[in-house]
Amino acid sequence: MGNRADPVTLLEQHLIDRGETQSDFARRSGVERSVVSRALARERRPGLDSASRIQEATGIPAAWWAHFRPRRKGRAKAAQRRAAK
């Protein structure tokens, strides 16, 4: 399949290149602002419909979001607890 770029990094760069805020992008692309915000914070990946709309607006393939792994908040705390034992 080759190297796949990180969709979050590509979306961040797209916003920077266009000088666009998350809210502006959300309105223009038809994606809820919370979806954009959570994706950029690496908390959740967008659903199929949102990923398709992001693709239409940016060219970032919707399928790339399927491989994106959000950060898990509990992992860091669990690792800290294990290290403290």
PyMOL commands that set and color helices and strands:
alter all, ss='L'
color gray80, all
select helices_A, chain A and resi 7-18+22-29+33-40+48-58+62-66+73-84
alter helices_A, ss='H'
color red, helices_A
deselect
rebuild
show_as cartoon
